[in-house]
Amino acid sequence: MNLKSYGNEENHVYQAQIHLFKHIYSFLSSMALKSAVELGVIDVIHKHGKPMTLSELVSSLKLHPSKVSVFYRFMRLLTHNGFFAKTTVLIAKEDGDDEEDEEVEETTYALTPPSMLLINGESPCFTTIINGLFHPSVMDMWHSSKKWFGEENEQALYESANGETFFNFLNKDSEAYILSMFQEAMAADSQMMKFALKDCNHVFEGLESLVDVAGGTGVVSKLILEAFPHIKCTVLDQPQVVANLCGTQNLNFVGGDMFKSIPPADAVLLKWVLHDWNDELCLKILKNCKEAISGKGKKGKIIIIDISIDETSEDHELTKLQLNFDLVMMTLHNGKERNKKEWKKLLYDAGFTNYKITPIFGFKSLIEVYP
Ligand SMILES: C[S@@+](CC[C@H](N)C(=O)[O-])C[C@H]1O[C@@H](n2cnc3c(N)ncnc32)[C@H](O)[C@@H]1O
């Protein structure tokens, strides 16, 4: 089978080349975004409080004056990709004589909603996800993928390439900043819950207690408590994650191991947790969750927030993002994003009898599970 079997029309060949090159070159868009974050372009425009001209940006960012034209082209791609919005303004140009100053047209760059998610100090801020995903150990592992595909073991690509698991790398003392960077990235995503909570209030109504399993620094629990202050929330995570965290009257941090046991409650929340693990380990977690809610009989519930891949969706870009997430989970720690059929099997295998999947968190879904 070759291109000729599709006919010789030029259009086919050109379209094929465009498709191919789009994918080969797509990493440049990611890299340009990473550089924009590193340079501080987004923070500088945010602090300026209004759109900035190219020369204002070059001077605020302390770029070398010889880089003005390359910086313009860099901003051109990022603007095309939707991270900056361009407007033209008239700026008075002083010409030194007594005559009225001449006005010249200049382009200014403003932030857009996607770049506003990358402002340091604002909430949510996703720069830590960029720093984490583009860490050299994560980027470089891809050079070992051929070796990895030839190996019999069950190591993730990250471990095969770097000689240690991704979670070990996060937990290493010498890399403490990496663990806090990861926790910050998770916390940023959790902040997004505040936009969706109103759509899923019904899920938390009537609950007296909730365990946020692998709940990190407790951002989601705190948001739930803002809406439902009477719920007794327990955040269970690894001892080193919760060691220095202070609870409140209704928020309790517990260091433990979700594979061993989970404190009892009316409901268990698993946000962005099951996608980290293979089916065998997810079954262990889910069975412990089932045990934790057993005191509530048929009324206990598990609330899962994770991706449910929909390959039939007409939103091709959304599905692509979900499939990209699946590769991140697969290569970093043998986790996986699941489609509807895979969720059904996993939940029934864990002994649950009833569940409902609702896509309400952008690319993620709310999955309500009952015994
Ligand atoms: C992807 S993060 C999700 C954090 C949080 N649920 C959120 O959405 O922000 C996964 C979490 O699992 C925690 N974790 C890993 N192994 C664990 C274990 N055996 N018991 C409890 N928590 C664990 C990690 O420390 C991390 O906080």
PDBQT file of the ligand as one rigid body, heavy atoms in Angstrom, charges set to zero:
ROOT
HETATM    1  C1  LIG A 401      -2.339  12.921  40.456  1.00  0.00    +0.000 C 
HETATM    2  S1  LIG A 401      -2.191  13.340  42.163  1.00  0.00    +0.000 S 
HETATM    3  C2  LIG A 401      -3.865  13.817  42.530  1.00  0.00    +0.000 C 
HETATM    4  C3  LIG A 401      -3.959  14.706  43.709  1.00  0.00    +0.000 C 
HETATM    5  C4  LIG A 401      -5.363  15.274  43.992  1.00  0.00    +0.000 C 
HETATM    6  N1  LIG A 401      -6.378  14.254  44.073  1.00  0.00    +0.000 N 
HETATM    7  C5  LIG A 401      -5.705  16.313  42.970  1.00  0.00    +0.000 C 
HETATM    8  O1  LIG A 401      -6.471  16.071  42.048  1.00  0.00    +0.000 OA
HETATM    9  O2  LIG A 401      -5.179  17.417  43.073  1.00  0.00    +0.000 OA
HETATM   10  C6  LIG A 401      -2.038  11.755  42.886  1.00  0.00    +0.000 C 
HETATM   11  C7  LIG A 401      -1.860  11.770  44.382  1.00  0.00    +0.000 C 
HETATM   12  O3  LIG A 401      -1.749  10.412  44.828  1.00  0.00    +0.000 OA
HETATM   13  C8  LIG A 401      -0.954  10.414  45.990  1.00  0.00    +0.000 C 
HETATM   14  N2  LIG A 401      -0.567   9.027  46.300  1.00  0.00    +0.000 N 
HETATM   15  C9  LIG A 401       0.287   8.238  45.627  1.00  0.00    +0.000 A 
HETATM   16  N3  LIG A 401       0.389   7.027  46.220  1.00  0.00    +0.000 NA
HETATM   17  C10 LIG A 401      -0.451   7.055  47.302  1.00  0.00    +0.000 A 
HETATM   18  C11 LIG A 401      -0.805   6.095  48.303  1.00  0.00    +0.000 A 
HETATM   19  N4  LIG A 401      -0.273   4.856  48.276  1.00  0.00    +0.000 N 
HETATM   20  N5  LIG A 401      -1.698   6.450  49.252  1.00  0.00    +0.000 NA
HETATM   21  C12 LIG A 401      -2.229   7.696  49.268  1.00  0.00    +0.000 A 
HETATM   22  N6  LIG A 401      -1.943   8.653  48.334  1.00  0.00    +0.000 NA
HETATM   23  C13 LIG A 401      -1.070   8.323  47.360  1.00  0.00    +0.000 A 
HETATM   24  C14 LIG A 401       0.175  11.332  45.582  1.00  0.00    +0.000 C 
HETATM   25  O4  LIG A 401       0.937  11.785  46.695  1.00  0.00    +0.000 OA
HETATM   26  C15 LIG A 401      -0.591  12.439  44.885  1.00  0.00    +0.000 C 
HETATM   27  O5  LIG A 401      -0.930  13.478  45.784  1.00  0.00    +0.000 OA
ENDROOT
TORSDOF 0
